[in-house]
Amino acid sequence: MKKIVRIQLIRAAAVATVGLAPALAVAHGKLENSVPAADSAVAVSPGALRLTFNENLESAFSTIKVTDSSGTPVTQEKAKIDASNPHVLTLAVPKLASGAYTVQWAVMTADAHKTKGTYAFKVK
């Protein structure tokens, strides 16, 4: 009898672990949308970049850096979390000349997970 109960407890624990795996897998900040979009070519220089993530962000540990094709930073501004949506990180940028730009972002979500990434866009 004790052996049957023990086996049932092990099975229940295994099922619970498998059931939680999808929730744990998405517990990191994932970039869902960006303006300008990754690999896009925009006709007009954007006034700001807007990156949307799947979780709330921590402002002290969330950054965006934009560089031109030679690797020179194009702004000294700091990224800010949108007051109306804590999933959104924005960065004001000056008028950008025609050319290719690289966006490097690093964020920490409210649950202390850190992620980072890079994408590019062009101004025509």
N, C-alpha and C positions, 0 to 999 in steps of 0.2 A: 504494500500500500504506500509506504513512504517513497519507494522507488518511483511509482507512478506519479505521485505529487511532485517529486523532484524533476522528473522529465517534463511534466506540464509547465512547471515554473521556468525551466530552461527554454522551452518552446515559446512561452509568452515573452520572455526577455529577448529572444531572437527576433520575434515578430515586431516588438516595440523598437528595437534597434534599426531594423530594415525600414520601418515606417517613418522614423525620424531622419533617415539618410537624405531624402530630398530636401528637407528643411535646412539641414546643415550645409548641403551643397550650395544653396543660394544665399548663404549668410555672408557673402562678400559683396562689396560695392561693385556693381557692373554698370558700365556706361551703356545706356539705352538709346540715347539720342544726342546729337551734337549739331550746333548751328554756328558756323557753316558745317555741313556734313563732311564726314571723312571721305577723302578722295574726290571731293567736289571741286568745281571751278565756278567761282562767283564773279558776276560782272562788276559788282561794286564792292569796295572794301567794307567789311562789316564794322559797325561801331562797337560791337562787343561779341565775345564768344559766349555761348550758352550750352553747358553740358548738363544733361539730365541723367541721373543715376537711379537705380532701383531701390535705394535706401536713403534714409536721412543721413546727412553729412555733418562732420565735426569741423567747424570753421578753422580752428587753430591748426589743423593738420591736413587741410585740403588746399591744393595749389594748382595753378595752371601757368605754364611757361610757353610763350610763343617765340619762335626763332625764324629768321629768314633763311634763304638757301645757303648762306655762308655760316650759319650757326649763331648769328648775332641776335641777342634778345631784342624784341621790338617794343617792349613796354616794361616799365618799372612798377606798374600797378600791381596790387595784390588781388587775387581772386576773392569773390564774396559769395556767400550763400544767399540765395533769393529769400527775402523775408517772408514771402507768401508761399514758398514751396521749398522746404529744406532738402529736397532731392536735387535741387538745381544749383550749379556753381557757375558764376558768371565772371567775365574778365573784360573790362573796358580796354579797347585797343585804339591807337591812333590811326589815322588814315594810312592804309597800307598801299604801297606801290604794287604794280603788276609783278607777279612772281609767285614762287612756291614758299609755303610756310609749314612749319612743323609745330604741332601742339603736343606738349608733354603734360600729362595730368597725373596727380597723385592725390588720393583721397583716403580719409579714414571715416568709416561709418560709425553710427551711434553705438554699435556694439563692439567697437575698437578693432575691427578688421581693416587692414590697409591693403589697397590695391593701386596699381598704376598702369599707365598705358600711353601710347603715342599714336597720333594719326596726322595726316597731311591734308592740306587743301591749297588751292591756287586762286589768286586774284588775276582776272584777265586784264 
